[in-house]
Each structure stands twice: as structure tokens, then as C-alpha cells.
Amino acid sequence: MKLGIGIGWRPEIAAEVEALTGIDWVEAVAENLCADHLPGSLVRLRERGVTVVPHGVSLGLGGADRPDAGRLASLAARAELLGTPLVTEHIAFVRAGGPLTATPRLEAGHLLPVPRTWDALEVLCENVRIAQDSLPVPLALENIAALISWPDEELTEGQFLAELVERTGVRLLIDVANLHTNHVNRGEDPAKALDELPVEAIAYVHVAGGVEKDGVWHDTHAHPVTAPVLDVLAELRSRVDPPGVLLERDDAFPPGAELAAELETIRGTLRAAGQPETIRVTPRAAAPASGAGNSRGAGPLAGKPAAPGARDRTAVAQTALLSSLVAGTPAPEGFDHRRLRVQSRALAAKRADVVAKVAPELPQILGDGYRAAFLDYARARPMSGGYRRDALDFAERILISGGLADPVAQRRLTHWWEDRSGPRPPRRTARLVRAARAVLVGK
């Protein structure tokens, strides 16, 4: 399946994406699409023959729990609606706690790295097989960027991905920006990872921008693609001609001309790296044995459930890490405490940014005090539901803790919370009366 050159579709740049020439396909965040109808921009793109691939971010296939049936059904529905040739997700965990550990459920609000251990691999493989059985089209999984490393890992990135492919037949979505991120943050050689992973399993490739601060690379998707990331793309192209390559941008969106220029740079990088003199074939290294004389290869374990206790052990480890990041519990043994603090701050900052997007009225009501108030709330209240629930809980905490000094802002925040926390939204008449009253009293 040849996808070609594509770009991540986002509502903020829908018009710019439609105006781009030479775009073969787009990728849309699955959770941002309704299950029964598409935005007009995506409808028009599909009518032009542009393929749309849904990209999931919330399954958490690397987590200790089995995949949620409702989330799988939603992803399947979006695949059917789009008529897509495949769907994609991440090799990550996004939540922890719950019944497996008899602790409160915690949400990361972000993609966190799976430990590259045999336990975690077996859990991931079983979860992937469950997902594959629930989806109407093939699944491809993306390697993620990480600020932190797990202690005592048993496989490299490439070996972990190779084992995953051999055991499940899943396709790979290789993000070259994430390989660069892991090079800066964890000292991992992108070329070695490419040598070890099965490049023939690549469904497509992500390219994105980021920024380095104090020796840490932040995969922001809000900056132009840098030369080191393009170098990794060239390394990959020297080994294989990927079926598709896609430019991601999720924030600080530039004008359409800048997006077009970045796409042309990507095309040029692929052309140069695809010249016959640059193409090379490198033998792939085998994964280490998991026990004396017992390599956990694909044959004997394919289709079997995870080993006894693997889910429980993975659950305990992931819950301890996530609790440290979002609830302030002691750091698990073996982790870099400085990196954990960086990750913790990044998670809180992302919560503040996303809540401001899903509930834009909150920063409007709170003004310049929104961010400080939210970060103070986040330090004391881990996220246990989605971002919309988080926005409601934040507003509720402000109201319960004494509210706002400005009576107008207090009234607006109270009405906002009441409108969204009840069993059903207020009727249109009630909203009109409230709006008229607000005008008369100067809001």
C-alpha cells in the first residue's frame, strides 16, 4: 500500500491543508472526530481522492490493562466512516492504577514509555492481538518520544519493535523525530535502532519539529523540522523506501507557505537519500535471549496470553511511575530524579494547555491567572478522567475553595460549571435569559 506524502490534518489548518498541492493523504487524530459524521474539510479532501488515516492517542496498548472495548469500538467506527486502509496508535501507556493494583485510576494525559522488558512485551503483544481482532483494517503502531528511561531494561528499542512485529504481525509507524528525541534524551543511536528494527514492516513515517532546552529535547510538534531529524529520515530512506511520509504539526501553526516549504524539504531529503549510491542493506541484530537457552521468538509464543503475573508486575511498575509523576509520591528506584521532575512539569503544563483548548472559556474568565491557578490545582489533583472532566474538576475546586475576588468572573465561572456539570445542558431559553441578564448587569 503506497500512501505517498502527507500532512497531519488539524481543524486549525484545515483550509491550509486543503490548499496544499501534491498531498496524497492526511492523518487525523481519531479522538477528535465524531463517529457518525466528518468535518467538511475532510469530506472535501476525500472527494478529491485524498486518503484519511485515523491516528489514535488514547488506547494505551502498552498499559497493564487489556484494551477498553469501548475505545476499540470507537476507533473501529472511525475507520469504517473514513474508509481508511489502516489505523494507527502508539506503543505507550496513558493510564495506570485501578483493579490490578487496588489503587485509584490515574490518567497521564500524555504518552508514556513502556519498559523494554519481556514482561511488558508480552502484555503489549496480547493487547495488540486483542486490538487487531476488534478493528476492521490493519493496525500500525508508533514508537514514542520519551524524557525518561526505565531502569534495568532488557531490550533495545529496535529489538523490542522487532519482537513485537514477529509475534503479532503488526505494522510500524516510525517517527524519526522520536528517534532523534530518544537520542538526545536517552543516548540511543537512531542508526542502531534502524539497523535492528524490521524496516520492511513500516507502514509510514512521521516527521515533526521540536526544541532542545537545557539538554532535553522536547518533541513539541510546534517548531519547524530540524536538520538532525531530517538526517534520521535520510538514514531510514537509505535502508527502505517507506510507503508514506507525513509531516506533523500540532501547535503554533505557520502559514500554508511554510508548511509547503517543509513538505518540499522532506521530499528533497527522500530523493537525495534514495539515490543508488546511498542505499545500503544492514543485517538486523537478533534480540537477546530472555533466559538460559530460551529465546522468546515468535513461533512458540505467537497467539498465547501473557505469562502468569506479567500484567500484575507491569501494573505495579507503571502505577508507581505515574503516581510519582502526577501525584507526588516517591520516585521509584532506579529512575533519574531530575528527569522525573522535568516529565512531571511537562505533564502538568500539557494539562493546562489542553484544558485551555477544550474549555476556552476558563482562561477567558480567569484571565492572566488561569495558568498559575491550574498548575496549583494539578499539583494537588491527579487527572482521573479525560480533559473535559479535568476542566470541570478545576472549576469546581476554584468555586469550593472560595471562588474569585471578582464577582462578575465568579458568576461567569459558576454558570459555566452549572451548564456542563448537570445531567443535561440548560435549555436554549434559559441560556438566552442568562445572557440577557449578564448584558444588563455588565457581565
N, C-alpha and C positions, 0 to 999 in steps of 0.2 A: 504494500500500500504506500504510494508516494503522495505525501502531503504538500511538499514544496516549502515556500517561505511564508511565514505567517506572523501575526501580531496578537497580543492579548487584547481582547475586546473588553472595554470598561465603559460604563454609561457616560463618564466624564469626557471621553474622547470618541464617542460613537460617531459623531459627524466627521472627525478627522480620519478615523479608520475607514469609513465608507468612501472618503475622497482619495485614499491612497491607491496608487496604481501598482500592479504586479503582485497583489496579495492573493495567495492561493487559499488560505484558510485562517480562521481565528479560533482563539480559545477563550471560553467564558467561564467564570467561577460558577460552579454548579449551584451552590447555595444561594447565589444572588438571582437565580432565575425562578420564575413561577413554574409550577409543574404542569399548568394547563394552557399557558399562552406565552408567547415570546415578545420581547420588545420590538418595536417597529424596525429598528436598525438591523437587528439580526434577521428579521423576516426578509428585509430587502437584500441583505448580503446573501442569504440562502437562495433567493430568487435569481441572483447573479451567478449561482453555481459555487459560491464560497462555502467550504466545509466548516462546520462549527463543532468544536470538541469541548464537552463539559469537563471542567477540572475541579475535582472535589478537594475540600480542605478540612473536613470535619469528621471523617470516618475513624481516624486514629487506628489504622490497621496494625500498627506496631505496639498498641497498648495491650495490657494483660487480658482485658475483657474480649469476648467474642464480638464481632461487629453487630451493631444495632440494626435490627431488621427494618425498622422504620427509615433509618438513614439510607440503607441499601435500596429500599423500595423507592425513595425519593430520587436517588441517583439514577436508578433504572428508568424511572418515569421521564427524567430529563433526557436520557439517551434516546428513548423512543420518540419524544417530542422533536428532537433535533435531527433524527435520522442519522446519527453520527456513526462513523466506523469504529470508534473506540471511546473509552472513558479513561480518565487518569486520576490518580490520587498520590499520596505521599507515604514514604517509609518513615513513619513518625508516630509518636503518641501525643495526644492532646488532652487527655484526662486521666485521672487515677483515683484511687480510693474506691469506696463502695463495698459491696458484699464480699469481694475476695479478701479484703483486708479489715473488714468490720470497722471502717473509718468513713468520715464524711466524704462525699464525692467532691473532687476538685477539678476545675477546668483551667487549662493553661492559657487559653485564648491564643495559642501560638503552636507551631510545630516544634516538638522537642525530639532530640535524637534518641534512637533506640540503641541500647547497649549491644555491641557486636559480640555477642556470646551465643553459644549453642542453644541455651535455654530461650533466649529472645528470638533467635532464628526459627526455632520450632514453633513458637507461639505465632510469630508473624506468618509463617508458611500456612499454618492451619487457618488463620484468619483470612489470608489471601484466597485460599481454596473456597472458603465459605462465600466470600465476595464474588469470586468468579462464577459460582453456581447460581448467584442471585442476579447477575447482570446479563442483559441481552446481547452485549457486544464484548469484545476483548478488553482486558484491563491492562494499563501500563502504570508503573509506579516510579515516583521521582525520588532521587537522592536529595536530602535536605542540607541546608547550611546549618552550622552549629557554632555556638560560642563556647561550649563546654565539651569536655571529653569524659567518658566513663572510665573509671579505673579498671584495671585487670581485664581489658578486652581480649578476646581470643582470636579474632579475625580482623583483617584489614577491610577497608571499605570495598575494594574490588572483590576480595574473596567472599565477603558477605553477600554482595549482589550476585556473584556467580552462583553461589549455593542456592540463593532464593530462586533464580531463574531455572536452575537444574531441577529443583524439587517441585516447582509449581507451573513452569512454562509461562509465567507472567512476562509481559514485555517491560522494557525500561524506558523511562523518560529521564534522560541525563541532563542535568542542569550544570553547564560548565561554570557559571558564576558561583554555584555552590561548591564545586570542586576547588575553585580559587579561594573561596571563603575558608574552607577547611585547611587549605594550605597555609594561609596567614594565621588562622586561629588555633590550629591543632598540629601544624607542622607536617601535614600529609602531602606527599608529592602527587600532583594531578596526573603526571605521566605514568607513575606506577599504578595508580588506580585504573587508568585507561588500559594499561597492559594486562591487568588482572581480570577486568570485567568482560563479560561476553558481548562485544560490540555488535555482534550480529542480532542481538535481541533488542537493540534500540529501536523504539517506535518513533521518537522525535527528540529534539534537543531544545532546552531553554537557554536563552542568553539574556542577562539583566545587569543593571548597574548597581553600584554600592559605593561605600566610602570607608576609609580607614581612619580611626580615631584612637590615639594612644595605643597603637599596636594591635588594635582589634578591628577586624573587618566586619562592617555592618552591611548585610545584604538588604539594602533599603528598597530596591526597585523604584527609587525616586531620583536616581542620578544617571547620567549617561554611562553607557558601557565603556569600560576602561580597556586599555591595551593588554594588561595581563589576562583579562577574561577572554579577549579575542585570541590571545596566544593559546589558551586552553582549547578554544574552539578549533584552532588550526591543528593542534595536537590530535584532537579527536578525528578531524577530517582526514588527516594523514593515514588513519587506520581504517576508516569506513566512510562511505557516503551515506549520511543519515537520511532517512526518508523525509524528515521535516525538520525545520529550524524555526524557532519562534522567539520574537522579541517581547519581553515582559516589561510593563511599566504600570505601577500601581499608585503612584502619588507624584505630586509636583509635575503635573503633566505639561510637556513642552508643546509648542505649536506643531502642526502637522508636518511642516517642512523639516523640523528637527527629527521627527520620527522617521520620515522618509530617508533622511541622510543616514541615520543609524542603520536602517534596513539595508541601504546600499553598501555601507561598510561591512555588514555581515555577509552580504553576497560576495563582495570582493575578497574577504577573508577565506570563504569557502572555495572560491575559484583558485586563489593562489595556492592554498593548501592541497587542492585536489589535482595539481599538476603531477604527471607521472613520476618526475624525479623526487617529489616529496612524499609519495605514498610508500608506506613500509608495512610489513607484517611482523608482529612481535608475538612470540609464543606466550600463552597465558599461563601464569603460575598456578599451581594447584593449591587448594586450601589445606591447612594443616589438619592432621588427624585429631579428632576430639577425644581420643583415648588410645591406650596402647594397642596398636594394630587395628584400630577400628575407625576408619574414615567414614564420616556420616555423609555418604554420597547420595545421589538421587534415587537410585534403584530401590534399596530396601525400605526407605522411609517415605517414598512418594505416596501421598494419599493417606498416610497414617496420622492420627491425632498427636498432639504434643506429648512429650514424655511426662510421666506422672510427676506432679509437683512443679513443672516448668512454669505454668501460669501463676501459681502461688508465689514462687520465687520472683518472677518478673513483676508481679503486682506489688510485692513488698518493696522492691528496689525502686520502682517508678514512683510509688506513693511517697517514699521517703525523700526522693529528689524534688518532686513537685511541691510537697509540703514545705520544704526548705526555701523554694523559690517564691512561693506566693503566700505562705502563712508564717514565715519567720522561724520555723523550727530549726534545730541544729543541723548543720550541713552533714550529709552522710560521709562516712570515712572514705578518704582517697580522692575527693574532689578538690579542685583548685578553688579556694575560698574567694579569691579576688574575682575569678571568672564567674562564680555563682552570684556575686553581688552585681556584676555587670549584667548578667542574664536577668536577675530579679528586677533591676531597674528598667531594663528593656521591656519586660513583660508588662510592668505597670504603665510605662509610657504608651505601649501599644493599646492597652485597655482604654486609656484616656483618649487616644486618637480615634479608636473605632467607635467608642460610645458617642463621641462628638459627631461622628458621621451618621450613626443610626438614630441618634436623638439630637439633632442640631439645635433644638430649642433650648437645651440645657446650657451650652456655652453662651447663647444669646441672653438667657435670663441671668446667668451668674456673671457674665462679662469676664473681665480680666482675672477674676478669682476662680474661674472654673477649674483650671488645670491643677492649681495647688490644692483646692478642695478635693478634687477627685483622687489625686495621689495620696492625700492623707487618708481618704476613705479606703483606697486599695491596700494600704499597709495593714489595715485592721480587718479587712473583709475579703478573703479569697473569693474568686468567682466560682460559683457552683452551678450556674446555668449559662445561657447564651448571653450575648452582649445586650440584647433588649431587656432581659431580666436584670442585668447588671445596671443598666441605666435607671430602671425603676427602683432598685435597691439603693442606689446612690442618692436619688432624690428623696426617698423615704428617710434615709439616715439624716439628711440635712434638716428635714421637717421635724423629725423626732428630737434631734439634738439642740433645738432652739430656733431653728429656722434662720431667716435672713433679716438683717437690720432694716433693709429697705422694704416697706410694706407693699409696694407695688410688685417688686420681684417676688416677695413671699406669696402674694396672691396668685401671680402667674405660675409659680412653681407648684403651688397647691392644686390649681386647676389642671395643670399638665399631668400631675401624678394621678389625680382622680379620674381623668379622662381615659387613662391607659391601664389602671390597676383594677378596674371593676370587671364584672363578668361580661359586660358588653360596652361598647363605646356609647357616649351620650348621643341622644337623638339630634338630628340636624337643627331642630327648633331650639333645643337647649344651647347648642353651640352658638347660634345666631344671637340669642338673648344675652349670653355671656359676653360675646364680642361687642355687642352694642353697649352693654353696661361698662365694659372696660374702656371704651372710647369716651363715654360720658364722664368717667372719673379719672381720665388721663392715664389709663392702663395701670 
